[in-house]
Amino acid sequence: MGAPAPTEQPLSAYQLSEQSLERMYSYMLLARRLNERMMLLNRQGTAPFVIAGAGQEAAQVGAAMALQVGVDYLAPYYRDLAMNLVFGMTAREAMLNLFAKRDDPNSHGRQMPSHWGLRERHVVTQSSVVATQLLHATGIALAAKMRQDPVVVMACCGEGSTSRGDFHEALNFAAIHHLPVIFFVENNGYAISERVEKEVPTEHVADRARGYGIEGATVDGMDAVVVYQTVRQAVDQARRGRGPFLIEAKCYRLWAHSSDDDDSRYRPREELAEWAARDPIKLFRERVQNDGIFPAEDLDRIEAQIDEEVRDAAQWAMAQPDPEPADALGFVYKES
């Protein structure tokens, strides 16, 4: 006899059902396994560039699951693979993006990997210039308010992006007009090679919310459940016209900035080892096991399924067609 199906009844300590907790673990693990395979392919010379979110999966999945997929909008930044998975991206589609294949739903092979964007899923196309997505999200939130649509927009960035003018312009405008937008900062401690102490003069990025008269919160970004609970409350309030909100998730980038970066030149190995012991996926698995929600064999089964899904996605995507040279001329001017 197989294990009973997870229930939809929320567990009081989690404010999530067993089914939702299973999805949470699956999304985090799928994002990590995809990034691991992508980095391996890069080292083999098959994939040109990888910029991963290893260590930030709990922040991303917890926040994205607090939104209403299909209703709300997501303006991600380049590390937000896990958020895109919550919003419906498949492992195969993520690999199409990595290889810049013709059928990549994000840009059809026209942009670098991790430039997310898909209108049908309410994922806003992003620019290579960091923080511009915050202004786009604010504009969408303004349109939603004017149309009286019950939409919440989540705009994501790293803490380094909060030093750009776009960040302050977006918060200022959203605060003036009480827009339903959540500014979600994934503070992983480094803006490429610069430590957070050289980027932000306050103890917490969320402290800046006071300057705009809006609510702010700092949350443990290594704990997916706490992130979900914090963001869910902000989303519910924003949907009722009580936004915007600035939420900072304190997390850590477990890998180098990108496949082209050597983080050993600026990051102490002792610091990395200390944070690696708090790997968010490992912590989540230990918690749901210790609380008796899932036995180890159920979690092992999920892991085996995801490993097979990632292997299939990589092999399938590599065999898909590349864009034609003439495709570069499309969507530059209005199509006839």
C-alpha positions as CSV (number, residue, x, y, z in Angstrom):
1,M,0.0,0.0,0.0
2,G,1.4,3.4,-1.0
3,A,1.7,6.4,1.3
4,P,-1.5,8.5,1.8
5,A,-1.9,11.5,-0.4
6,P,-1.0,14.8,1.3
7,T,-4.0,16.7,2.6
8,E,-5.1,20.2,1.8
9,Q,-6.0,21.1,5.4
10,P,-3.6,23.8,6.6
11,L,-1.3,22.8,9.4
12,S,-1.5,25.5,12.2
13,A,2.3,25.8,12.7
14,Y,3.0,26.2,9.0
15,Q,-0.2,27.9,7.7
16,L,0.3,25.5,4.8
17,S,-1.3,22.2,3.9
18,E,0.7,19.0,3.5
19,Q,0.2,19.3,-0.3
20,S,1.5,22.8,-0.3
21,L,4.6,21.8,1.8
22,E,5.3,19.0,-0.7
23,R,5.1,21.5,-3.6
24,M,7.4,23.9,-1.6
25,Y,10.0,21.2,-1.2
26,S,9.7,20.1,-4.9
27,Y,10.1,23.6,-6.2
28,M,13.2,24.3,-4.1
29,L,14.8,21.0,-5.0
30,L,14.0,21.3,-8.7
31,A,15.6,24.8,-8.8
32,R,18.7,23.5,-7.1
33,R,19.0,20.4,-9.3
34,L,18.5,22.4,-12.4
35,N,21.2,24.9,-11.4
36,E,23.6,22.0,-10.6
37,R,23.0,20.4,-14.0
38,M,23.4,23.8,-15.7
39,M,26.7,24.5,-14.0
40,L,27.9,21.0,-14.9
41,L,27.0,21.6,-18.6
42,N,28.8,24.9,-18.4
43,R,32.0,23.3,-17.1
44,Q,31.7,20.7,-19.9
45,G,31.6,23.6,-22.5
46,T,28.0,22.9,-23.5
47,A,26.3,25.9,-21.8
48,P,27.9,29.3,-22.2
49,F,26.8,31.1,-19.0
50,V,25.1,30.3,-15.7
51,I,23.9,32.6,-13.0
52,A,22.3,30.6,-10.3
53,G,20.2,31.1,-7.2
54,A,21.6,28.3,-5.0
55,G,21.0,29.2,-1.4
56,Q,18.1,31.5,-2.2
57,E,15.5,28.9,-3.1
58,A,13.6,29.2,0.2
59,A,13.2,33.0,-0.2
60,Q,12.0,32.6,-3.8
61,V,9.6,29.7,-3.3
62,G,8.2,31.0,-0.1
63,A,7.5,34.4,-1.6
64,A,6.1,33.2,-4.9
65,M,3.8,30.7,-3.3
66,A,2.2,33.5,-1.3
67,L,0.9,35.0,-4.6
68,Q,-2.1,33.9,-6.7
69,V,-0.6,32.3,-9.7
70,G,-2.5,33.2,-12.8
71,V,-3.8,36.4,-11.2
72,D,-0.8,38.2,-9.7
73,Y,2.2,39.5,-11.6
74,L,5.9,38.7,-11.0
75,A,8.8,41.0,-12.0
76,P,11.8,38.8,-11.2
77,Y,15.5,39.3,-11.2
78,Y,18.0,37.0,-12.8
79,R,18.5,34.6,-9.9
80,D,14.7,33.9,-9.6
81,L,14.5,30.5,-11.4
82,A,12.6,29.0,-8.4
83,M,10.0,31.8,-8.6
84,N,9.5,31.0,-12.3
85,L,9.0,27.4,-11.5
86,V,6.2,28.3,-9.1
87,F,4.6,30.4,-11.8
88,G,4.6,27.5,-14.2
89,M,7.9,27.2,-15.9
90,T,8.9,23.6,-16.6
91,A,12.4,22.0,-16.3
92,R,12.4,21.6,-20.1
93,E,11.7,25.3,-20.6
94,A,14.4,26.3,-18.2
95,M,16.9,24.2,-20.2
96,L,15.7,25.7,-23.4
97,N,16.5,29.1,-21.9
98,L,20.0,27.9,-20.9
99,F,20.8,26.8,-24.4
100,A,19.2,29.8,-26.1
101,K,17.0,27.5,-28.2
102,R,14.4,28.7,-30.7
103,D,11.5,27.6,-28.5
104,D,12.7,29.2,-25.3
105,P,9.5,30.8,-24.0
106,N,11.3,33.7,-22.3
107,S,13.1,35.2,-25.4
108,H,13.2,32.5,-28.1
109,G,17.0,32.5,-27.8
110,R,17.3,36.3,-28.2
111,Q,18.6,37.0,-24.7
112,M,21.2,35.6,-22.3
113,P,20.1,32.9,-19.9
114,S,18.0,33.9,-16.9
115,H,16.4,36.8,-18.6
116,W,12.9,35.7,-17.6
117,G,9.6,36.9,-19.1
118,L,6.4,35.3,-20.3
119,R,3.2,37.3,-20.7
120,E,0.9,34.3,-20.5
121,R,2.2,33.5,-17.0
122,H,2.2,37.2,-15.8
123,V,6.0,37.2,-15.7
124,V,7.3,40.6,-16.7
125,T,10.2,40.6,-19.2
126,Q,13.3,41.8,-17.6
127,S,16.2,44.0,-18.7
128,S,19.9,43.4,-18.3
129,V,20.0,46.7,-16.4
130,V,19.3,45.8,-12.8
131,A,16.4,47.4,-10.9
132,T,14.5,48.5,-14.0
133,Q,11.9,45.8,-13.2
134,L,10.9,47.6,-10.1
135,L,9.6,50.6,-12.1
136,H,7.8,48.2,-14.5
137,A,6.1,46.5,-11.5
138,T,5.0,49.8,-10.1
139,G,3.4,50.7,-13.5
140,I,1.5,47.4,-13.6
141,A,0.3,48.0,-10.0
142,L,-0.9,51.5,-11.0
143,A,-2.8,50.1,-13.9
144,A,-4.4,47.4,-11.7
145,K,-5.5,50.1,-9.2
146,M,-6.9,52.3,-12.0
147,R,-8.8,49.3,-13.4
148,Q,-9.8,48.1,-10.0
149,D,-8.3,44.7,-10.7
150,P,-7.6,42.6,-7.6
151,V,-4.0,42.2,-8.7
152,V,-0.8,42.2,-6.6
153,V,2.6,42.7,-8.2
154,M,5.9,41.3,-6.8
155,A,9.1,43.0,-7.8
156,C,12.3,41.2,-6.9
157,C,15.9,42.3,-6.7
158,G,19.2,41.8,-4.8
159,E,20.3,44.2,-2.1
160,G,22.9,45.7,-4.5
161,S,20.0,47.0,-6.7
162,T,18.7,49.1,-3.8
163,S,21.5,51.5,-4.4
164,R,20.1,52.4,-7.8
165,G,17.8,55.3,-8.4
166,D,15.1,53.0,-9.9
167,F,14.6,51.4,-6.5
168,H,13.9,54.8,-4.8
169,E,11.8,56.1,-7.6
170,A,9.7,53.0,-7.6
171,L,9.2,53.0,-3.8
172,N,8.4,56.7,-3.8
173,F,5.8,56.5,-6.5
174,A,4.2,53.3,-5.2
175,A,4.0,54.9,-1.7
176,I,2.4,58.1,-2.9
177,H,-0.3,56.2,-4.8
178,H,-0.8,53.3,-2.3
179,L,-0.1,50.7,-5.0
180,P,-0.5,46.9,-4.6
181,V,3.1,46.1,-5.1
182,I,5.5,44.1,-2.9
183,F,9.2,45.0,-3.2
184,F,11.0,41.8,-2.3
185,V,14.8,42.2,-1.7
186,E,16.8,39.0,-1.6
187,N,19.8,40.1,0.5
188,N,22.4,37.5,-0.2
189,G,25.3,39.5,1.4
190,Y,27.1,40.4,-1.8
191,A,26.6,42.7,-4.8
192,I,28.9,40.6,-7.0
193,S,32.1,41.0,-4.9
194,E,31.1,43.9,-2.7
195,R,29.9,43.1,0.8
196,V,26.6,44.4,2.0
197,E,28.3,46.8,4.5
198,K,29.7,48.7,1.5
199,E,26.3,48.9,-0.2
200,V,23.8,49.8,2.5
201,P,24.3,52.3,5.3
202,T,21.4,50.8,7.5
203,E,21.4,47.5,9.4
204,H,18.6,46.2,7.2
205,V,17.5,47.1,3.7
206,A,13.9,47.0,5.0
207,D,14.7,50.0,7.3
208,R,14.4,52.2,4.2
209,A,10.7,51.6,4.2
210,R,10.3,54.3,6.9
211,G,11.6,56.9,4.5
212,Y,8.6,56.3,2.3
213,G,6.0,55.9,5.0
214,I,5.3,52.2,4.1
215,E,5.6,49.0,6.0
216,G,8.8,47.0,5.9
217,A,9.9,43.6,7.3
218,T,13.1,41.6,7.5
219,V,12.7,37.9,7.4
220,D,15.0,34.8,7.6
221,G,15.4,34.0,3.9
222,M,16.7,30.5,4.6
223,D,13.3,29.5,6.0
224,A,10.7,29.0,3.2
225,V,7.8,28.8,5.7
226,V,8.6,32.0,7.5
227,V,9.1,33.8,4.2
228,Y,5.7,32.5,3.0
229,Q,3.9,33.6,6.2
230,T,5.4,37.1,6.0
231,V,4.8,37.7,2.3
232,R,1.3,36.2,2.4
233,Q,0.2,38.7,5.0
234,A,1.7,41.6,3.0
235,V,0.0,40.3,-0.2
236,D,-3.4,40.0,1.5
237,Q,-3.1,43.5,2.8
238,A,-1.9,44.9,-0.5
239,R,-4.9,43.3,-2.3
240,R,-7.1,45.2,0.1
241,G,-5.5,48.5,-0.8
242,R,-3.0,48.7,2.0
243,G,0.2,48.4,0.0
244,P,3.0,48.8,-0.9
245,F,5.4,46.8,1.2
246,L,9.2,46.4,1.4
247,I,10.3,42.9,2.5
248,E,13.9,41.9,2.9
249,A,14.8,38.2,2.9
250,K,18.2,37.7,4.5
251,C,19.7,34.7,2.6
252,Y,23.1,33.7,1.2
253,R,24.5,33.0,-2.2
254,L,26.1,29.6,-1.8
255,W,27.8,29.7,-5.2
256,A,29.9,32.3,-7.0
257,H,28.1,35.3,-8.6
258,S,28.1,33.5,-11.9
259,S,29.9,30.8,-13.8
260,D,32.5,33.4,-14.8
261,D,33.2,34.6,-11.2
262,D,35.9,33.4,-8.8
263,D,34.4,34.1,-5.4
264,S,37.5,32.8,-3.6
265,R,39.1,36.2,-4.3
266,Y,36.7,38.1,-2.0
267,R,34.7,35.7,0.1
268,P,36.2,33.8,3.2
269,R,35.8,30.1,3.0
270,E,34.9,30.0,6.7
271,E,32.0,32.2,6.0
272,L,30.8,30.1,3.2
273,A,31.1,26.9,5.2
274,E,29.1,28.5,8.1
275,W,26.2,29.5,5.7
276,A,26.3,26.2,3.8
277,A,25.5,24.4,7.1
278,R,22.2,26.4,6.9
279,D,21.4,25.2,3.4
280,P,17.6,26.0,3.1
281,I,16.7,22.8,1.4
282,K,18.5,20.7,4.0
283,L,16.8,22.7,6.8
284,F,13.4,22.3,5.2
285,R,13.7,18.6,4.8
286,E,14.9,18.1,8.4
287,R,12.0,20.2,9.7
288,V,9.2,18.4,7.9
289,Q,10.8,15.0,8.8
290,N,11.3,15.9,12.5
291,D,7.7,17.2,12.7
292,G,6.4,13.9,11.4
293,I,4.8,15.4,8.3
294,F,6.7,13.4,5.7
295,P,8.7,10.2,6.2
296,A,12.2,10.2,4.7
297,E,11.1,7.7,2.0
298,D,8.5,10.2,0.6
299,L,11.1,12.9,0.3
300,D,13.6,10.5,-1.3
301,R,10.9,9.6,-3.8
302,I,10.4,13.3,-4.7
303,E,14.2,13.7,-5.1
304,A,14.4,10.7,-7.4
305,Q,11.6,12.0,-9.6
306,I,13.2,15.4,-9.8
307,D,16.6,14.0,-10.7
308,E,15.0,12.1,-13.6
309,E,13.0,15.2,-14.7
310,V,16.2,17.2,-14.8
311,R,18.1,14.6,-16.8
312,D,15.3,14.3,-19.3
313,A,15.0,18.1,-19.6
314,A,18.7,18.6,-20.3
315,Q,18.9,15.8,-22.9
316,W,15.6,16.9,-24.6
317,A,16.6,20.6,-24.7
318,M,20.0,20.0,-26.3
319,A,18.3,18.2,-29.2
320,Q,15.9,21.1,-29.9
321,P,16.5,23.5,-32.8
322,D,18.5,26.7,-32.5
323,P,17.1,30.0,-33.8
324,E,17.5,30.7,-37.5
325,P,19.9,33.6,-38.3
326,A,16.9,35.5,-39.8
327,D,15.1,35.3,-36.5
328,A,17.4,38.1,-35.2
329,L,15.5,40.5,-37.6
330,G,12.1,39.7,-36.1
331,F,10.4,41.9,-33.5
332,V,12.8,44.8,-34.1
333,Y,10.2,46.8,-36.0
334,K,6.4,46.3,-36.2
335,E,5.6,43.0,-38.0
336,S,3.5,43.3,-41.1
